[in-house]
Amino acid sequence: ESNIRSSFEKLGDDIVYVDKRPWSDEGRDFWVYANRPETSFKDYKAIVDHSKLAEIVTYSCFIGSKTLRFNKNIVEGTFLMGVSEGYADIFKIDLQKGRFFTLIDIIRDSDFTVLGNDVAENLFGQTDPIGRYIKIGGKRLQVIGVVAKTGKSLINPLNFDQVCIVSYKTAESFVNFNGENFRSSINAKAKPNVTLVDLKDELTSILRAERRLKPLAEDNFSLNELSMLDKIFDSIFKVLKLAGAIIGGFAILVGMFSVANIMFVSVKERTNIIGIKKALGAKRKVILLEFLIESVVLCVLGGVLGLIAVMGALQIATVFSDFQMNLSLYNISMGLLLSIIVGIIAGVIPAYNAAKMDPVEAIRQG
């Protein structure tokens, strides 16, 4: 959950994502969205030319898997995408070295590329890639930047460590912008003090005009924002927390009865000792406290072992998933506090039974 929240905070809440499908489920037929036209370069140009409320507008087209070559080194399965200037600003892409595309690069039709961290490492090794040339098919591209190591994101299926980014002008060498064999997207960042509602209203007007939709025709595009995903993840986390609470509740109940049973057995086995202690002057509260402490220690020990097991599992999951998973200090504290409470509840009846024993009867039974 913290990974997702931090991803939302990094991207910001002032961006509108233009797509043919809505991110939130509106209960409509899937085919209604599937039959909509893809966002096009013409849509992007219309927004750039007419929007007065957008600070940055970016276009990106997703071309697919390609093979990259540098001398004798080959990297297969690299995801190739074409973008406009400002893409790195919208998606907060940090560069390890070099720079990103500028408007001048695109106007000059420069064949530049920015490589993902893993791609650059696999293709160049210890060699500095900046200024060197790679080949994709018969296309020669000069490396001008390398993306800093990012890892996977739970809200972005695109792994920037494994991409080859070119300008949309260069992308025309690999895909026909008038065709429909690729996905594309448009993103618009609102100017300061401009609300997303106002920006979405403006984008709706521009896109309807560009697509020549009749006044009564419904939109054949969707304007999405991160708050939609936030609500979806909120509902998912609520269900997961409820399921966790139910499962955890049953586990606690079973554990409580198990500890109580252990304490009853412990009291029975030490009846003679309890009788001797009371005969020597031990007060009820001393006997009561002794067994309560024993019960609490037993539960806390189990809680600590459980936390260690969970931490180990999270570390293993982090290694295999590339997502940072850890227990918060709050969860650790709550787990230990719950262990103490369970220990008190589980041990109170056996401890009370031990405390109220008659010393003579206890010694005789022992």
PyMOL commands that set and color helices and strands:
alter all, ss='L'
color gray80, all
select helices_A, chain A and resi 2-11+30-34+41-50+87-90+103-107+117-124+160-162+168-171+196-210+226-269+271-279+284-321+329-355+359-365
alter helices_A, ss='H'
color red, helices_A
select strands_A, chain A and resi 15-19+54-70+73-83+95-98+112-115+133-136+139-147+163-167+183-190+222-224
alter strands_A, ss='S'
color yellow, strands_A
deselect
rebuild
show_as cartoon
